[in-house]
Amino acid sequence: MHLQTIAYHLERRIALSAIRSQFESYELVKREHSFLLYKITNNSYIYIKDYGSVVFL
């Protein structure tokens, strides 16, 4: 499987609790204290790191 990725660093911390309340309609695949991984479609994911990075796969 080949996944294309693009990553952004926002240069500020992200409140993961606020993200969870905004992304309730998406499947939360994995949750740790420092990151969230959401499945958007069959081959599409969003990885959000609390230190300010967002990766789209």
Backbone as a chain_set.jsonl record, in Angstrom:
{"seq": "MHLQTIAYHLERRIALSAIRSQFESYELVKREHSFLLYKITNNSYIYIKDYGSVVFL", "coords": {"N": [[0.838, -1.177, 0.0], [0.529, 2.208, -0.822], [0.875, 5.32, 0.563], [0.256, 8.726, 0.321], [1.69, 11.507, 1.902], [1.39, 14.554, 3.763], [2.705, 17.058, 5.784], [2.347, 19.417, 8.418], [3.678, 21.911, 10.531], [2.598, 23.764, 13.156], [3.771, 25.536, 14.875], [2.904, 25.974, 17.445], [1.341, 24.728, 20.425], [-1.197, 22.161, 20.402], [-4.43, 21.738, 21.598], [-5.516, 18.763, 22.43], [-7.891, 17.808, 23.498], [-9.776, 19.662, 22.639], [-9.696, 19.183, 19.901], [-10.696, 16.569, 19.814], [-13.38, 16.999, 20.479], [-14.238, 18.35, 18.226], [-13.926, 16.526, 16.174], [-15.727, 14.429, 16.366], [-17.32, 12.978, 14.574], [-15.61, 11.392, 13.127], [-13.646, 8.356, 12.954], [-11.821, 7.476, 15.724], [-8.78, 6.138, 15.771], [-6.437, 5.651, 17.259], [-5.382, 6.75, 20.428], [-3.303, 8.604, 22.42], [-1.601, 10.177, 25.185], [-0.225, 12.25, 23.973], [-0.897, 12.406, 21.272], [-3.316, 12.078, 18.547], [-4.961, 9.843, 16.348], [-6.849, 9.743, 13.534], [-9.186, 8.065, 11.444], [-10.28, 8.925, 8.332], [-11.311, 8.247, 5.777], [-11.312, 5.125, 3.899], [-8.563, 4.947, 3.081], [-7.417, 7.195, 4.221], [-6.064, 9.294, 6.625], [-5.647, 11.288, 9.62], [-3.127, 12.537, 11.587], [-2.474, 13.919, 14.628], [-0.378, 15.773, 16.546], [0.398, 16.829, 19.824], [2.342, 18.83, 20.174], [2.123, 20.518, 18.049], [2.068, 19.561, 15.416], [0.575, 18.394, 12.396], [-0.391, 15.74, 10.423], [-1.328, 14.598, 7.302], [-2.477, 11.711, 5.813]], "CA": [[0.0, 0.0, 0.0], [1.273, 3.45, -0.938], [0.131, 6.46, 1.087], [0.871, 10.036, 0.158], [1.584, 12.263, 3.149], [1.787, 15.957, 3.838], [2.774, 17.415, 7.195], [2.451, 20.835, 8.775], [3.998, 22.215, 11.922], [1.908, 25.024, 13.402], [4.61, 26.333, 15.762], [2.257, 26.179, 18.745], [0.736, 23.5, 20.944], [-2.578, 21.879, 20.028], [-5.215, 21.153, 22.684], [-6.108, 17.552, 21.87], [-9.283, 17.684, 23.958], [-10.596, 20.49, 21.742], [-9.757, 18.469, 18.623], [-11.607, 15.426, 19.98], [-14.776, 17.457, 20.442], [-14.527, 18.79, 16.867], [-13.786, 15.409, 15.239], [-16.559, 13.329, 16.869], [-17.913, 12.186, 13.491], [-14.584, 10.546, 12.522], [-13.217, 7.219, 13.769], [-10.567, 7.636, 16.452], [-8.073, 4.856, 15.651], [-5.507, 5.524, 18.38], [-5.302, 7.947, 21.27], [-2.298, 8.606, 23.475], [-1.626, 11.483, 25.844], [0.431, 13.28, 23.165], [-1.335, 12.432, 19.878], [-4.563, 11.452, 18.112], [-4.947, 9.336, 14.981], [-8.209, 9.58, 13.043], [-9.425, 7.519, 10.114], [-11.253, 9.779, 7.662], [-11.899, 7.328, 4.803], [-10.576, 3.849, 3.897], [-7.118, 5.146, 2.964], [-7.142, 8.579, 4.577], [-5.907, 9.456, 8.064], [-5.063, 12.521, 10.14], [-2.348, 12.33, 12.797], [-2.336, 15.229, 15.267], [0.552, 15.699, 17.675], [0.117, 17.95, 20.713], [3.335, 19.894, 20.088], [1.821, 21.423, 16.96], [2.181, 18.973, 14.089], [-0.591, 17.723, 11.807], [0.031, 14.966, 9.256], [-2.417, 14.033, 6.508], [-2.033, 10.528, 5.082]], "C": [[0.886, 1.244, 0.0], [0.39, 4.595, -0.435], [0.913, 7.739, 0.852], [0.665, 10.814, 1.452], [1.969, 13.713, 2.938], [1.701, 16.35, 5.301], [2.931, 18.92, 7.359], [2.847, 20.937, 10.237], [3.49, 23.619, 12.194], [2.659, 25.976, 14.331], [3.906, 26.752, 17.041], [1.58, 24.876, 19.144], [-0.723, 23.39, 20.518], [-3.266, 21.225, 21.228], [-5.979, 19.95, 22.119], [-7.556, 17.361, 22.317], [-10.226, 18.509, 23.09], [-10.744, 19.823, 20.38], [-10.745, 17.313, 18.722], [-13.063, 15.862, 19.918], [-15.186, 17.911, 19.042], [-14.563, 17.635, 15.862], [-14.647, 14.214, 15.639], [-17.132, 12.447, 15.767], [-16.902, 11.269, 12.789], [-14.168, 9.445, 13.497], [-11.862, 7.501, 14.407], [-9.879, 6.276, 16.502], [-7.163, 4.622, 16.849], [-5.432, 6.854, 19.111], [-4.253, 7.706, 22.347], [-2.333, 9.986, 24.125], [-1.044, 12.598, 24.97], [-0.008, 13.319, 21.7], [-2.693, 11.77, 19.699], [-4.382, 10.982, 16.679], [-6.382, 9.045, 14.574], [-8.22, 8.952, 11.664], [-10.549, 8.341, 9.495], [-12.027, 8.987, 6.606], [-11.06, 6.051, 4.831], [-9.065, 4.028, 3.868], [-6.705, 6.56, 3.313], [-7.154, 8.742, 6.094], [-5.403, 10.857, 8.384], [-4.404, 12.181, 11.475], [-2.065, 13.703, 13.383], [-1.483, 15.068, 16.515], [0.398, 16.961, 18.514], [1.134, 19.084, 20.636], [3.18, 20.77, 18.844], [1.943, 20.86, 15.566], [0.891, 18.275, 13.682], [-0.113, 17.042, 10.535], [-1.21, 14.381, 8.604], [-1.848, 12.878, 5.702], [-3.143, 10.09, 4.149]], "O": [[1.87, 1.316, 0.735], [-0.709, 4.811, -0.946], [2.103, 7.813, 1.158], [-0.421, 10.781, 2.032], [2.761, 14.05, 2.058], [0.733, 16.014, 5.982], [3.562, 19.594, 6.544], [2.404, 20.148, 11.072], [3.908, 24.567, 11.529], [2.22, 27.105, 14.545], [4.261, 27.76, 17.652], [1.285, 24.031, 18.299], [-1.397, 24.397, 20.301], [-2.743, 20.272, 21.804], [-6.973, 20.116, 21.412], [-8.361, 16.803, 21.571], [-11.357, 18.094, 22.837], [-11.812, 19.892, 19.772], [-11.546, 17.102, 17.811], [-13.894, 15.151, 19.354], [-16.369, 17.86, 18.705], [-15.176, 17.763, 14.802], [-14.32, 13.083, 15.278], [-17.404, 11.271, 16.009], [-17.289, 10.457, 11.948], [-14.32, 9.587, 14.71], [-10.876, 7.736, 13.709], [-10.34, 5.367, 17.194], [-7.122, 3.519, 17.394], [-5.42, 7.926, 18.505], [-4.316, 6.725, 23.087], [-3.039, 10.873, 23.644], [-1.337, 13.771, 25.199], [0.457, 14.178, 20.951], [-3.162, 11.018, 20.554], [-3.721, 11.65, 15.884], [-7.053, 8.211, 15.182], [-7.378, 9.259, 10.82], [-11.637, 8.443, 10.061], [-13.255, 9.052, 6.552], [-10.19, 5.904, 5.689], [-8.354, 3.315, 4.575], [-5.736, 7.075, 2.755], [-8.121, 8.378, 6.763], [-4.812, 11.527, 7.539], [-5.032, 11.615, 12.37], [-1.482, 14.558, 12.715], [-1.83, 14.315, 17.426], [0.278, 18.055, 17.962], [0.807, 20.211, 21.007], [3.998, 21.658, 18.602], [1.923, 21.626, 14.603], [0.21, 17.654, 14.499], [0.494, 17.677, 9.672], [-2.036, 13.75, 9.263], [-0.856, 13.039, 4.991], [-2.991, 9.105, 3.428]]}, "num_chains": 1, "name": "protein.A"}
